[in-house]
Amino acid sequence: MKAKKQHDIADAARALLRELRKHVPQMTRTLARFVRAESPSTNKRALDSFARIVAAEWKRRGANVRVVRQSAAGDHVRVEWRAASPREAVSADNTAPILVLGHLDTVYAIGTLAKTPFRVRGGRAIGPGTFDMKSGLAIALHAVDALRALKLRPRRPIVFLWTSDEEIGSRSSRAAVEREARASSAVLVLEPAAGERGDLKTARKGVGEVTLEVTGRSSHAGLAPERGVNAVLELALQIARLQRFNRPKRGVSVSAGVIAGGTRANVIPDRATAQVDLRAPNVREMRALERKLRALRPILRGAKLAVRGGFNRPPLEARMSKALYARAARLARQMGLSIGARAVGGGSDGSFAAAIGVPTLDGMGGVGGGAHSPEEFVLLRSLPERAALLAAMLLEL
């Protein structure tokens, strides 16, 4: 029975890819419309406008759509699409939904589009947000379109959660992501693929940020330097200490990225700060690094040191993706496609789902490159391939 089911899904996967390859122009138009609706993480008005555009597309497809209002952040969009009737979901095992995650926000300020407009050139769609991750939003819509066109019905309900602040730490959306994940059988994340080969992201590092705040004592740099406590010097010594926390072979990195301190060259500075990026491949390394940071003490006599912040995204460990990746790789082979697996340094909302014990597979969105840069692009040939893979996974699970 299991072999017959896999054979049927393999046939369906190939049919889905054939269907979707007919619709590259439509997929490109959807992507163009989404990219032209600028949606920077910190602009609520623009984000809410884009949320309404995305919500309207899903309503047209008969989905149950709820715009999740936010006061301090952009609105989120929750979509529930139930292809099978309750009678077809013959066991309780089929009732837990599949959660598909993605985000509406981009890193680009309003006006970026005027400098780098959406355009198609050499098989690429180029423009701000094409790769990360408006192609993923378009892929989801057209995956459902193909399932409907071929009358293929996933047994499980599908919940799509599109959040508005992934690029800035998911402060307003983390609780919603975790709540939906706890109720789900599996989580598929439409963040872009790793590299132009289209590798899926089967592991992600935990990501965090701390701020070192140093308080010293000001004094005249020429007349009484001995009376001062140089906060900038203390900070420099602390940054040098942080360098010893790096463990490249273990995947642990600590990097001071923004520093500030002092007022004038002839004044011993009494304040200095540094913002420090943290990365760790697993929970054990993450906790060990946090303990080291909390144990930091001042080096200069009279200086004071405060360490604020910590990890805000847990790691997505490979064991949480292993089984889902094996299924995705098999479906890709059956469609004549080749995908690999890759561990990456950045975090995503999928990390929250994996950290609470839900199987999670990331990087199922568009294939391209140049994320967060003027050269950002997605390969147009990848759109039907990724939509077919997503649709096949919805059938498989």
Order of alpha helices (4+ residues) and beta strands (2+ residues): alpha-alpha-alpha-beta-beta-beta-alpha-beta-beta-alpha-beta-alpha-beta-beta-beta-beta-alpha-beta-beta-beta-alpha-beta-alpha-beta-alpha-beta-beta-beta-alpha
